[in-house]
Each structure stands twice: as structure tokens, then as C-alpha cells.
């Protein structure tokens, strides 16, 4: 009898890759994977448990599907991912309708757990060592076929005081280079054109296996796979940015001039309390060096507002930093007080309303900056990866080199002829809209004014 399995995967691309491994394991055992989790026998919820908002989203999804179970529309609910690793028995205690809770170190056991649950067993638990999480094996891609994430390492050993990732995911551990390259070749053969390298600390790749930062060595091997038009880096710690990496970004290769640098703050007092690797002036010097070395590079960062003890003066420093640096892409989040982290015990915790207000102010400044930066692109012609057709607005849409999936902006444009998704098209930018770019395929006749 056909048994259909649905998956809801929450959180970051690294978690998404774990979900893709789980789906492949289930398909190999004969289960049918359905794209609609509400139309299945059993749903697996791959949770994020990083901050309060992520935990709330995970719990909301668990409650939604346990309600479907109570209504008889699905048979069972299995929970895995960071929330189940972090809270373990608490999930079954507080939501007993869940049939099984699986820690990340036991993901490889999910097909067997699913089999037991479908046979009627319930309240199952299985965990394991965090380092048992498999980084190898087949995946069922949940991204569009032309884009794929590739995890090059797992875990983190930085121990920033606000972050629960080391306790959830374990210490930093790189994958062997030959395994990564082999997986990349498989992805290329499947039609992937944009390869996005991820880890909790991408620029630290190789330090544990090879005793040195080996990201550039890995990239040079990936350049040999000619099917990749774009290679993008996410989650690059600033203290490990090397001149060799920057030089590669200028070279004739698929590596995009795009750096995602999680800086978190600029005030020295806050950075010290966060246990961050670089202080403010050093960070500013690095950013100036990056821009001088790679002209036109896209710089993305994430910031935290309202960290414990953040004074008005330190927040003003953060705002000034944003205004002066003019990041191409930026996200600012209100500090989330995470139990079990050193920062949660720091004195001078800031009220939630103040934290949220500060984060919103930073994003208002960044919105104005992005509007100005976008307008500067009017009249230029840029490569855009076609993602689809917007029927409502009767135009194509895609992403530029400056835009990572789901977190950055879009380019909406008119095109001539027939194009395929994943194809890179030269687009002339004619206008902007809320940070997104508007344009037309290069070579199209200019449209006259209507009216």
C-alpha cells in the first residue's frame, strides 16, 4: 500500500538540506513524497529553534498538524530539527499529540521511526550525538532545479554569548573536500546553475580537517565544474576573510562578488559582551579593504539591536554605522534572550518594546539607503537569473548577482522570445519599486510614454 509522507521544513538553508536528506532516505525506503503536507499519511516537521520567533513558528506548525491529526485528516506527526534537539522531552510533555520526536543526531533513523509510527506506535523518542548528523548522501532538492545549497560544514565553535547554535548543532566540523566536490558534480548533472555554499561559519572551512582555512582551495576545485554559472557564499565570518578569497571574487570564474558577513554590531562594548571576533574599528577597516579590493561587491550583513546593556549611545553608534557603511543588503533583528546562553544571564536586559523599536529604526534607515542604491542602477545592464513569470504583472522575474534566494530582492522585467528558468538574461534597469529593480531585456525597443 502506498504511504504518503509530507515535510514542512522551517528555518535556514542548512536545516533545509537536512530535510532534503531525510526525504531521500524515505523515498529509498519506498515511501511516496507529497508536496502537500496536508494530503499525506504522516507529516514530518523539521523545526528551527534558534530564536523566539523561530520557536513560535515551529510550535504553530506542530499545533496545526496535530489538529489535522485530531480531525482524522492525517495519521501521524513526527518532529525533528533544532527545536526537538534543543527541547527534547518537553515537546512530548507539552504537545502529547506528537507521535515521535527525533534529535538531529538520529535523522538517519527517521525511516524506521516513520514505519513504527505508521504501525500505530506513538510517543517515540530518539536522539543521539549531535556529531552523528550525517552530512553525506542523496538529497531530494526542495529548491528550484537551477539553484541548490551545498553544506560544507556543520556546527559552530565560536560561542557567541547570544547564540544557542553550538549547544544545538555541536562543534564546528568540516566535510572532506572530495565529498563536497563529488556532491557538487551530482548537483551540476541534475541541472543546478547556481551553487550556494553554506555553513554556520563558511570562511572557517577546513580549519579542523586541514589545519588552515581551505575555502579558496575548495572553490578552485568547484570552478572546474563548468555547469555552474554562479557560486555564492553565505555566512562568512569577517575575521576569516582572506585576500586570496577576495582576489578570487575578482577573477574570471563563477564566484559572485557577494559577501554575507554577520557583523551583529559595531560598538566595542556590545561586541565584547557578545564575544565577537572583531571590534568596531577593525570591522570598518575590513569593509573598506573589501570594497577597495573588489569594486562593486555586494555586502550583506545582519545586526542585533537591543543586546543586554546596549546604551543609547551604543545604539546611536549602530545607526551611524549603518548610515555611513551603506550596506547593499541588511537585516536587523531585536535581541532574543535565549535560555542556556551566557547573554541571557547578563544584567541590564532591555525591554521588548525598546528592542523592537530599535530594530525597526535601523531597518528604516536601511530602507532609505537601499532605495538610493537601487536608483543608481537605473540605466545599467545587469545579468539576471530567470525564476519565473508573474502573470498578474505580466512580466518575468528573477534575481541579480546581488540577490540571494528568499532573503534579498527581485528584478522584474519584460523579455522577448522564449526563455527557460535558470537562464541568465541581460536586463536593462529602467526603474525601481520598494528596493526591487524593474527593467527589460537588453536590446528590446524602448517604450514611449503612454497617454
C-alpha positions in Angstrom: 0.0 0.0 0.0 1.3 3.5 -0.9 2.2 5.5 2.2 2.5 9.3 1.6 4.9 11.4 3.6 4.8 15.2 3.7 7.5 17.6 5.0 7.4 21.1 6.5 11.0 22.4 6.8 11.5 25.7 8.7 14.5 27.9 9.3 17.7 28.3 7.4 19.1 26.7 4.3 21.3 24.4 6.4 18.2 22.9 8.0 16.6 22.7 4.6 19.5 20.5 3.4 18.9 18.2 6.4 15.2 17.9 5.3 16.3 17.0 1.7 18.5 14.2 3.1 15.6 12.9 5.2 13.2 12.9 2.1 15.7 11.0 0.0 16.1 8.3 2.8 12.3 8.0 3.0 11.9 7.7 -0.8 14.6 5.0 -0.8 12.5 3.0 1.7 9.6 3.1 -0.7 7.5 6.0 0.7 5.8 8.5 -1.6 6.8 12.1 -1.0 4.0 14.5 -1.5 4.4 18.3 -1.9 1.2 19.0 0.1 1.8 18.1 3.7 -1.9 18.2 4.5 -2.5 15.5 1.9 -0.4 12.7 3.4 -0.5 9.8 5.9 2.3 11.3 8.0 3.9 14.7 8.2 7.5 15.5 9.4 8.1 18.9 10.8 11.7 19.9 10.5 11.9 22.7 13.0 14.1 25.7 13.8 14.8 26.6 17.4 17.3 29.4 17.1 15.3 32.4 18.4 11.9 33.1 19.9 10.2 33.9 16.6 11.5 30.6 15.1 10.4 28.6 18.0 6.9 30.2 17.8 6.7 29.4 14.1 7.7 25.8 14.8 5.1 25.3 17.6 2.4 26.9 15.4 3.1 24.4 12.7 3.2 21.5 15.2 -0.2 22.5 16.6 -1.6 23.0 13.1 -0.8 19.4 12.0 -1.7 17.8 15.3 -5.1 19.4 14.8 -5.3 17.8 11.4 -4.4 14.5 13.1 -7.2 15.0 15.7 -9.6 15.7 12.8 -8.5 12.4 11.1 -7.1 14.1 8.0 -3.6 12.8 8.6 -2.5 9.8 10.6 0.7 11.0 12.4 3.1 13.8 13.2 6.9 13.5 13.6 9.0 16.4 14.8 12.7 16.8 14.2 15.3 19.6 13.7 16.7 22.2 16.1 13.6 22.6 18.3 13.5 18.8 19.0 17.2 18.7 19.6 17.1 21.7 22.0 14.0 20.8 24.0 13.7 17.0 23.6 11.2 15.6 26.1 9.5 18.9 26.6 7.8 18.7 23.2 6.0 15.4 24.0 5.2 16.6 27.5 3.6 19.8 26.3 2.2 18.5 23.0 1.4 14.8 23.6 -0.4 14.6 20.2 3.0 14.4 18.6 3.8 10.8 17.7 7.6 11.0 17.7 10.4 13.4 18.5 13.8 12.9 16.8 17.0 14.8 17.5 19.3 15.8 14.7 21.8 13.1 15.6 19.1 10.4 14.8 17.9 11.8 11.5 19.2 8.7 9.7 16.7 6.6 11.8 13.7 8.5 10.7 12.6 6.0 8.1 12.4 3.3 10.8 10.7 5.6 13.2 8.1 6.5 10.5 7.5 2.8 9.9 6.9 2.3 13.6 4.6 5.3 13.9 2.5 4.1 10.9 2.2 0.8 12.6 0.5 2.5 15.5 3.3 3.1 17.9 3.4 6.6 19.5 5.3 8.8 21.9 8.6 7.6 20.4 11.8 9.4 21.1 15.3 9.0 19.6 18.3 11.3 19.8 22.0 10.6 19.5 25.2 12.5 19.4 25.0 15.8 17.6 28.1 14.8 15.6 26.1 11.8 14.3 24.2 14.1 12.0 25.1 12.8 8.5 26.4 15.4 6.1 26.6 13.0 3.2 24.2 11.1 1.0 21.4 11.6 -1.5 19.1 14.6 -1.4 15.7 15.5 -2.9 16.1 19.1 -3.8 13.4 21.4 -2.4 14.8 24.4 -4.2 14.1 25.3 -7.8 16.0 22.9 -10.1 18.5 25.6 -11.2 19.6 26.6 -7.6 20.9 24.4 -4.7 22.5 24.9 -1.4 25.6 22.9 -0.5 26.6 22.4 3.1 30.4 22.4 3.5 30.5 22.2 7.3 28.2 21.7 10.3 28.1 23.1 13.8 29.9 26.1 15.3 32.7 26.6 17.8 32.6 30.4 18.1 30.4 30.5 21.2 29.0 34.0 20.8 27.2 34.7 24.0 23.7 35.2 22.5 23.8 32.1 20.3 22.4 28.6 21.1 23.7 27.0 17.9 26.8 25.3 19.4 24.6 23.7 22.0 22.1 22.6 19.4 24.4 21.6 16.5 27.6 20.8 18.2 31.2 21.9 17.4 32.4 23.0 14.0 33.2 20.2 11.7 34.2 20.4 8.0 33.2 17.9 5.3 36.1 16.4 3.4 36.8 18.4 0.3 36.5 15.4 -2.1 33.0 14.6 -0.7 31.8 18.2 -1.3 33.2 18.2 -4.8 31.5 14.9 -5.6 28.2 16.2 -4.4 28.6 19.4 -6.4 29.2 17.2 -9.5 25.9 15.4 -8.8 24.1 18.7 -8.4 25.5 20.0 -11.7 24.4 16.9 -13.5 20.9 17.5 -12.2 20.8 20.9 -13.8 21.9 23.2 -11.0 23.3 26.5 -12.3 23.6 28.4 -9.0 25.5 26.8 -6.2 25.2 28.4 -2.8 27.8 27.3 -0.2 26.6 27.3 3.4 27.9 26.5 6.9 27.4 28.1 10.3 30.9 29.7 9.7 31.7 29.2 6.0 35.0 31.0 6.0 36.3 28.7 8.7 36.0 25.7 6.3 38.9 23.3 6.6 40.5 24.7 9.8 39.6 21.5 11.7 40.4 19.0 8.9 43.4 20.6 7.2 44.8 23.0 9.9 44.1 26.0 7.7 41.3 27.9 6.1 40.7 25.9 2.9 37.7 27.7 1.4 39.7 29.0 -1.5 41.1 25.6 -2.3 37.6 24.2 -2.3 36.4 27.0 -4.6 39.1 26.3 -7.1 38.1 22.7 -7.4 34.4 23.8 -7.8 35.4 26.1 -10.6 36.4 23.0 -12.6 32.7 22.1 -12.8 31.7 24.1 -15.8 28.0 23.8 -15.4 27.9 26.3 -12.6 27.2 29.9 -13.8 27.1 31.3 -10.3 28.7 30.3 -7.0 27.5 32.3 -3.9 28.8 32.3 -0.3 26.6 32.8 2.7 27.5 33.1 6.5 31.1 34.3 6.1 32.7 35.4 9.4 34.6 38.6 9.0 37.7 37.7 10.9 38.4 34.9 8.4 38.1 36.9 5.1 41.4 36.4 3.3 42.9 38.4 0.5 43.1 35.2 -1.5 39.3 34.9 -1.3 38.8 38.5 -2.3 41.1 38.0 -5.3 39.0 35.0 -6.4 36.0 37.2 -6.4 37.7 39.5 -9.0 38.7 36.6 -11.2 37.3 35.1 -14.3 35.3 32.4 -12.5 31.7 31.7 -11.3 32.3 33.1 -7.8 30.0 36.1 -7.3 31.2 39.4 -5.8 28.8 38.9 -2.9 29.7 38.5 0.8 27.3 37.8 3.6 29.0 38.9 6.7 27.2 38.5 10.1 28.6 41.5 11.9 25.9 41.9 14.6 27.0 45.3 16.0 29.7 48.0 15.7 30.0 49.3 19.3 33.0 47.8 21.1 31.3 47.3 24.4 28.5 45.4 22.8 30.8 43.3 20.6 32.9 42.4 23.7 29.8 41.3 25.6 28.7 39.3 22.5 32.2 37.6 22.4 32.5 38.6 18.8 35.9 38.2 17.0 36.4 41.8 15.7 35.8 45.2 17.3 34.3 48.2 15.6 37.3 50.0 14.0 38.8 46.7 12.8 35.5 45.9 11.2 35.3 49.2 9.4 38.8 48.8 8.1 38.0 45.4 6.8 34.9 46.6 5.0 36.9 49.4 3.4 39.5 46.9 2.3 36.9 44.6 0.8 35.4 47.3 -1.2 38.7 48.6 -2.4 39.9 45.1 -3.4 36.6 44.1 -5.1 35.0 47.2 -6.6 31.2 46.8 -6.9 31.0 43.9 -4.4 27.6 43.4 -2.7 27.9 43.4 1.1 25.1 41.9 3.1 25.1 41.8 6.9 22.9 41.0 9.9 22.7 43.2 13.1 21.2 42.8 16.5 19.6 45.7 18.3 18.8 45.8 22.0 21.6 43.4 23.2 21.8 43.5 27.0 23.4 46.7 28.3 23.2 48.4 24.9 23.1 52.1 25.8 21.5 54.9 23.8 25.0 56.0 22.8 25.9 52.5 21.6 22.6 52.3 19.6 23.4 55.7 18.0 26.8 54.3 17.0 25.0 51.4 15.4 22.7 53.7 13.4 25.6 55.9 12.3 27.5 52.8 11.2 24.6 51.7 9.1 24.2 55.2 7.5 27.9 55.5 6.8 28.7 52.0 5.6 25.7 51.8 3.2 25.4 48.1 3.1 23.8 46.8 -0.1 21.7 44.3 1.9 21.0 44.3 5.6 18.7 42.7 8.2 18.4 43.9 11.8 16.7 41.8 14.5 15.7 42.5 18.0 17.9 40.6 20.5 16.2 37.3 21.6 17.0 36.2 25.2 17.8 32.5 24.7 17.8 30.3 27.7 21.1 28.5 28.2 23.2 31.2 26.6 25.6 33.4 28.6 23.9 36.6 27.3 20.5 35.5 28.8 22.1 36.0 32.3 23.7 39.3 31.6 22.4 42.3 33.6 20.6 45.3 32.0 18.3 43.3 29.8 16.3 45.7 27.6 12.5 45.8 27.4 11.0 44.0 24.4 9.3 47.2 23.2 12.6 49.1 23.2 14.4 46.3 21.4 11.8 46.1 18.7 11.7 49.8 18.2 15.5 50.0 17.8 15.5 47.2 15.2 12.7 48.9 13.3 14.6 52.2 13.3 17.7 50.5 11.8 15.6 48.9 9.1 14.0 52.3 8.3 17.5 53.8 7.8 18.5 50.8 5.6 15.3 51.1 3.6 16.2 54.6 2.6 19.8 53.5 1.8 18.6 50.7 -0.4 16.2 53.0 -2.3 19.1 55.3 -3.2 21.4 52.4 -4.1 18.7 50.8 -6.3 18.1 54.1 -8.2 21.8 54.3 -9.0 21.4 51.1 -11.1 18.9 52.8 -13.5 20.4 52.8 -16.9 22.8 49.9 -16.2 22.5 46.4 -17.8 22.9 43.5 -15.4 22.7 39.7 -15.6 19.5 38.3 -14.1 18.8 34.6 -13.4 15.2 34.0 -14.6 13.0 32.4 -12.0 9.5 32.6 -13.4 6.7 34.6 -14.9 4.4 36.9 -12.9 1.0 36.5 -14.5 -0.6 39.4 -12.5 2.0 41.9 -13.6 2.7 40.2 -17.0 6.4 40.2 -16.7 9.3 37.9 -15.9 11.1 38.0 -12.6 14.5 36.7 -11.3 17.5 37.6 -9.2 20.7 39.5 -9.9 24.1 38.6 -8.7 23.4 40.9 -5.7 20.4 38.8 -4.6 20.4 35.5 -2.7 17.2 33.4 -2.7 14.5 34.3 -0.2 16.4 37.0 1.7 17.2 39.6 -0.9 15.5 41.5 -3.7 14.0 40.6 -7.1 14.3 42.0 -10.6 11.0 42.3 -12.6 11.4 42.7 -16.4 9.9 42.4 -19.8 11.5 39.9 -22.1 11.4 38.9 -25.8 11.3 35.4 -27.1 11.1 32.2 -25.0 13.4 31.7 -22.0 13.9 28.9 -19.5 14.0 29.2 -15.8 17.6 29.3 -14.6 18.7 31.1 -17.8 20.8 34.2 -17.3 19.4 37.2 -19.2 21.0 40.6 -19.6 18.4 43.1 -18.3 18.5 46.9 -18.7 17.3 48.6 -15.5 14.7 51.3 -16.1 13.1 51.9 -12.6 12.8 50.7 -9.0 10.0 49.7 -6.7 10.4 49.2 -3.0 14.0 48.1 -3.4 13.3 45.7 -6.3 14.5 46.6 -9.8 12.4 47.0 -12.9 13.6 46.6 -16.4 13.6 45.0 -19.8 15.7 42.5 -21.6 18.6 44.3 -23.3 18.0 45.0 -26.9 14.3 45.5 -26.6 12.9 48.7 -28.2 12.4 51.5 -25.7 8.8 52.0 -24.8 7.4 55.5 -25.3 5.3 57.3 -22.8 1.7 56.4 -22.8 -1.2 58.8 -22.6 
